[in-house]
Amino acid sequence: MTTAPNRATEVVSPDTCTHLTGLDHVASLSAALHSLTDQVDTLDRWGRLLAEVLTGPARGRLLAAGNGGSAAQAQHLTAELVGRYRADRPPFSAICLTAETSSLTAIANDYPADELFARQVEAHGRPGDVLVLLSTSGRSPNAVAAARRARDCGITVLAMTGPAPNPLAAVADGTVAIDSPWTATVQECHLVALHLLCASFDAAVLAEPARVQTTNHVQVVQ
């Protein structure tokens, strides 16, 4: 007598099917979260680094970019810094390179596709700034080009990708890689990773003694 696979624990490969059932999806996400658990310390370090850059004497900034769903997540990250994550705190400079349509269409019209983010990095970035790039494959040519340009400009590159090794991880200063063959699962884990990064950032900014004043801005309305 054969036993049916335990869909709550076994991860289905894209090589054997074209879609995930509900239970397949949950199993895939549960497995991928284990790879993220091992990288929580990395995200904690990233949050502290970002706090040092954005609250330092130069008042550096965060740049972020990605394609498709990763573009939305890049904008989610910058919104958390300009707005807030959980705790009330001052706003910080964070620019999503996928959000300004006039710049995107002008660059895409006049330059090679790989320049879409790289040119904006060169325009907005300053030495010491931080660039966060999200790519579920780690192979997006415009993200890899942006990472290389950032390194040339003295900007720290932090990458969130799918399984490593991959080209983006190879050129970034640090990488959080999600071990899953499914794009949706990688994106879901990236969202969790972004929230962990924001939590670490807030903890560093608001630690005693506080890095910034918290009284000269509008308080959040409860």
C-alpha positions in Angstrom: 0.0 0.0 0.0 1.5 3.3 -1.0 1.4 6.4 1.1 0.4 9.8 -0.4 3.0 12.6 0.0 2.7 14.7 3.0 1.9 18.1 1.3 2.3 19.9 4.7 6.0 19.2 4.7 7.2 18.3 1.2 8.1 21.0 -1.2 7.0 20.6 -4.8 9.5 21.5 -7.5 8.6 23.8 -10.4 10.2 21.1 -12.6 7.4 18.7 -11.8 4.4 21.1 -11.9 3.3 24.5 -13.1 1.5 25.7 -10.0 1.2 25.2 -6.3 -1.9 24.0 -4.5 -2.8 25.8 -1.2 -1.0 23.2 0.9 2.0 23.1 -1.5 2.3 26.9 -1.1 2.3 26.7 2.7 4.8 23.9 2.7 7.1 25.9 0.3 6.9 28.9 2.5 7.5 27.0 5.7 10.6 25.4 4.2 11.9 28.7 2.9 11.5 30.5 6.2 14.1 28.1 7.7 16.7 29.6 5.4 15.6 33.1 6.5 15.9 32.1 10.2 19.5 31.4 9.7 20.0 34.9 8.4 18.2 37.0 11.1 21.6 38.0 12.5 22.5 39.4 9.1 19.4 41.5 9.0 20.1 42.8 12.5 23.5 43.9 11.3 22.0 45.6 8.3 19.5 47.5 10.5 22.3 48.8 12.7 24.4 49.7 9.6 21.4 51.6 8.2 20.9 53.5 11.4 24.5 54.5 11.5 24.3 55.8 7.9 21.0 57.6 8.2 21.7 59.2 11.6 25.4 59.9 11.1 27.0 63.3 10.5 26.5 63.1 6.8 22.8 62.2 7.2 23.1 59.5 4.5 20.2 58.0 2.6 18.8 54.7 1.5 18.2 53.8 -2.1 16.1 50.8 -3.1 15.1 49.1 -6.3 13.7 45.9 -7.8 11.6 44.7 -10.7 7.9 43.7 -10.7 6.8 42.5 -7.3 10.2 43.4 -6.0 9.7 47.0 -7.1 6.6 47.2 -4.9 8.6 45.7 -2.0 11.4 48.3 -2.6 8.8 51.0 -2.3 7.4 49.4 0.8 10.8 49.6 2.4 11.4 53.3 1.6 7.9 54.1 2.9 8.6 52.4 6.2 11.7 54.8 6.7 10.1 58.0 5.5 6.9 57.1 7.4 7.4 54.6 10.2 7.5 50.9 10.9 6.1 50.4 14.4 7.6 53.0 16.8 7.1 56.7 16.3 10.4 58.3 15.3 11.7 61.0 12.9 11.5 60.4 9.1 14.6 59.4 7.2 15.8 59.9 3.6 14.8 56.8 1.5 14.3 56.9 -2.2 12.7 54.1 -4.3 14.3 54.1 -7.7 11.3 52.3 -9.3 8.7 54.9 -8.2 9.4 58.0 -10.4 7.9 57.2 -13.8 9.3 60.2 -15.6 12.9 59.3 -14.8 12.2 55.6 -15.5 10.7 56.2 -18.9 13.3 58.9 -19.9 16.2 56.5 -19.0 14.5 53.6 -20.7 14.0 55.7 -23.8 17.5 57.1 -24.1 19.8 54.5 -22.6 20.4 50.7 -22.6 18.0 48.8 -20.3 20.7 48.0 -17.9 21.0 51.7 -17.0 17.5 51.9 -15.6 18.6 51.8 -11.9 22.4 52.4 -12.4 21.9 55.9 -13.7 19.6 56.8 -10.8 22.1 55.4 -8.3 24.8 57.6 -9.8 22.5 60.6 -9.6 21.1 60.2 -6.1 23.8 58.2 -4.3 26.7 59.6 -2.3 29.7 57.8 -0.8 28.5 56.0 2.4 24.9 55.7 1.3 23.2 52.3 1.2 21.5 50.6 -1.8 19.1 47.7 -1.2 18.3 45.6 -4.3 15.7 43.0 -4.4 15.7 40.2 -7.1 13.9 36.9 -6.7 16.4 35.3 -9.2 19.5 37.4 -8.4 20.0 37.6 -12.1 18.2 40.8 -13.1 20.7 42.7 -15.4 19.5 46.1 -14.3 19.9 45.2 -10.6 23.4 43.8 -11.2 24.4 46.9 -13.1 23.1 49.1 -10.3 25.1 47.2 -7.8 28.3 47.6 -9.8 27.6 51.3 -10.3 27.0 51.7 -6.6 30.2 50.0 -5.6 32.0 52.4 -8.0 30.4 55.3 -6.2 31.3 54.2 -2.7 27.8 53.0 -1.8 27.2 49.9 0.2 25.1 47.3 -1.6 22.8 45.0 0.3 20.9 42.4 -1.8 17.9 40.2 -1.2 17.7 37.3 -3.7 16.5 33.8 -4.3 18.9 30.9 -4.1 22.6 31.7 -4.1 25.1 31.7 -5.7 23.8 34.2 -8.2 25.2 37.3 -10.1 23.7 39.9 -7.8 25.0 38.2 -4.6 28.4 38.0 -6.2 28.7 41.8 -6.6 26.9 42.9 -3.4 28.5 43.7 -0.1 26.0 41.5 1.7 23.2 39.1 0.7 20.2 37.5 2.2 19.3 34.6 0.0 16.1 32.7 0.2 16.4 29.0 -0.6 13.3 28.4 -2.7 12.7 27.6 -6.4 9.3 29.5 -6.3 9.3 33.2 -7.1 6.2 33.9 -5.0 7.8 32.1 -2.0 11.0 34.2 -2.3 9.0 37.4 -2.5 7.0 36.5 0.6 10.2 35.8 2.5 11.6 39.1 1.3 8.7 40.9 2.8 9.4 39.3 6.2 13.1 40.1 5.8 12.3 43.8 5.1 10.2 43.9 8.3 13.0 42.4 10.3 15.4 45.0 8.8 13.0 47.8 9.8 12.6 46.4 13.3 16.4 46.3 13.7 16.7 49.8 12.3 14.1 51.2 14.7 15.7 49.4 17.7 19.1 51.0 16.8 17.7 54.5 16.2 15.6 54.5 19.4 18.1 52.8 21.7 19.3 54.8 24.7 20.9 57.2 24.2 18.7 57.9 21.2 20.6 58.7 18.0 18.1 61.4 17.0 15.7 63.8 18.6 12.2 62.5 18.8 10.4 65.7 19.7 10.7 68.0 16.7 8.3 66.2 14.4 4.6 65.5 14.2 3.6 62.7 16.5 1.6 59.8 15.1 -2.2 60.0 15.5 -3.5 57.0 17.4 
